[in-house]
Amino acid sequence: MDTSKEYIKMCEKAGEIQVLWDKDILDFYTTTVYAELDYPDGGNLRGYKQEVWLPRQDQLQAMVKWHKTTTPSQLLSELHHWVAYETYPKEHNYAKSFTSMEQLWLAFVMLERYQKVWNGEDWVKE
């Protein structure tokens, strides 16, 4: 399971995926604590925490399968075709730039369902 800073950032920025989270005891997630300091009124410290769901491969695959109602072998074939031939997006080596299967599947989900690609900082419409 990928728990790298990059995957956490990709998941955190994927708001479309985060809203699908139906919290389960077996899910992976991380908690980030944010603190804000208001200088003008004398240093009021406020804080909040954000839970970020880190979907597993099977959860990501289910998102595409649900979207396309395909069989597992068809889904794997589509992923393979995308990685091998990269017809979309046009940037060469996009699919090959990811360092884990979770990152690759998340990128595939975001492209297939939301027509978004990862630019290293955020998911953007392509």
C-alpha positions as CSV (number, residue, x, y, z in Angstrom):
1,M,0.0,0.0,0.0
2,D,1.4,3.3,-1.1
3,T,1.7,5.8,1.8
4,S,4.2,8.1,0.2
5,K,3.9,11.9,0.4
6,E,3.2,12.0,-3.3
7,Y,0.2,9.6,-3.1
8,I,-1.2,11.4,-0.1
9,K,-1.0,14.7,-2.0
10,M,-2.6,13.1,-5.1
11,C,-5.5,11.7,-2.9
12,E,-5.9,14.9,-1.0
13,K,-6.2,16.9,-4.2
14,A,-8.7,14.4,-5.7
15,G,-11.9,15.9,-4.1
16,E,-14.0,13.8,-6.5
17,I,-12.6,10.7,-4.9
18,Q,-12.6,11.9,-1.3
19,V,-16.4,12.5,-1.4
20,L,-16.9,8.8,-2.3
21,W,-15.3,7.6,0.9
22,D,-17.7,5.5,2.9
23,K,-15.5,5.1,6.0
24,D,-14.7,1.5,6.7
25,I,-12.4,0.0,9.4
26,L,-10.2,-1.6,6.8
27,D,-9.6,1.7,4.9
28,F,-6.2,3.4,4.8
29,Y,-6.2,7.1,5.6
30,T,-3.9,9.8,7.0
31,T,-4.7,12.7,9.3
32,T,-3.2,16.1,8.7
33,V,-3.4,18.8,11.4
34,Y,-3.5,22.4,10.3
35,A,-2.9,25.3,12.5
36,E,-3.6,29.0,11.7
37,L,-2.3,31.9,13.6
38,D,-4.1,35.3,13.4
39,Y,-1.4,37.9,13.9
40,P,-3.6,41.1,13.7
41,D,-5.6,40.3,16.8
42,G,-2.7,39.3,19.0
43,G,-1.9,35.7,17.9
44,N,-5.1,33.7,18.1
45,L,-4.3,30.0,17.3
46,R,-6.9,27.9,15.6
47,G,-6.5,24.4,14.3
48,Y,-8.3,21.7,12.5
49,K,-7.6,18.2,11.2
50,Q,-8.3,16.7,7.9
51,E,-8.6,13.0,7.1
52,V,-7.4,12.0,3.7
53,W,-8.6,8.6,2.3
54,L,-5.9,6.6,0.6
55,P,-7.8,4.2,-1.7
56,R,-6.5,0.7,-2.2
57,Q,-6.1,-0.7,-5.7
58,D,-9.3,-2.8,-5.5
59,Q,-11.2,0.3,-4.4
60,L,-9.8,2.3,-7.3
61,Q,-10.6,-0.5,-9.8
62,A,-14.1,-0.6,-8.5
63,M,-14.5,3.1,-9.3
64,V,-13.7,2.5,-13.0
65,K,-15.6,-0.7,-13.2
66,W,-18.7,0.9,-11.8
67,H,-18.2,3.8,-14.2
68,K,-17.7,1.6,-17.3
69,T,-19.5,-1.6,-16.1
70,T,-16.6,-3.7,-17.4
71,T,-15.3,-7.1,-16.4
72,P,-12.0,-7.4,-14.5
73,S,-10.2,-8.6,-17.6
74,Q,-11.5,-5.8,-19.8
75,L,-10.5,-3.3,-17.1
76,L,-7.0,-4.6,-17.0
77,S,-6.8,-4.6,-20.8
78,E,-7.9,-0.9,-20.8
79,L,-5.2,0.0,-18.2
80,H,-2.6,-1.9,-20.2
81,H,-3.6,-0.2,-23.4
82,W,-3.4,3.2,-21.7
83,V,0.0,2.5,-20.2
84,A,1.5,0.8,-23.3
85,Y,0.2,3.2,-26.0
86,E,-0.6,6.4,-24.1
87,T,-3.0,7.9,-26.5
88,Y,-4.3,10.3,-23.9
89,P,-3.1,12.6,-22.5
90,K,-0.7,13.6,-25.2
91,E,2.3,14.1,-22.8
92,H,4.8,11.3,-23.5
93,N,5.5,9.0,-20.5
94,Y,2.6,10.4,-18.4
95,A,1.5,6.9,-17.2
96,K,5.0,5.8,-16.7
97,S,5.8,8.7,-14.4
98,F,3.9,7.1,-11.4
99,T,5.9,5.2,-8.9
100,S,3.3,2.8,-7.4
101,M,0.3,0.9,-8.7
102,E,-2.0,3.0,-6.4
103,Q,-0.7,6.2,-8.1
104,L,-1.2,4.6,-11.5
105,W,-4.7,3.4,-10.8
106,L,-5.7,6.8,-9.3
107,A,-4.4,8.6,-12.4
108,F,-6.4,6.1,-14.5
109,V,-9.6,6.7,-12.5
110,M,-9.2,10.5,-12.6
111,L,-8.7,10.4,-16.4
112,E,-11.5,7.9,-17.1
113,R,-14.2,9.4,-14.8
114,Y,-13.3,13.1,-14.6
115,Q,-11.0,13.8,-17.6
116,K,-8.3,15.1,-15.2
117,V,-4.6,14.6,-15.2
118,W,-2.0,15.0,-12.5
119,N,0.5,17.9,-13.1
120,G,2.6,17.2,-10.0
121,E,0.6,19.7,-7.9
122,D,-3.1,19.2,-8.7
123,W,-5.6,17.4,-10.9
124,V,-6.4,19.6,-14.0
125,K,-8.8,19.2,-16.9
126,E,-7.0,18.0,-20.0
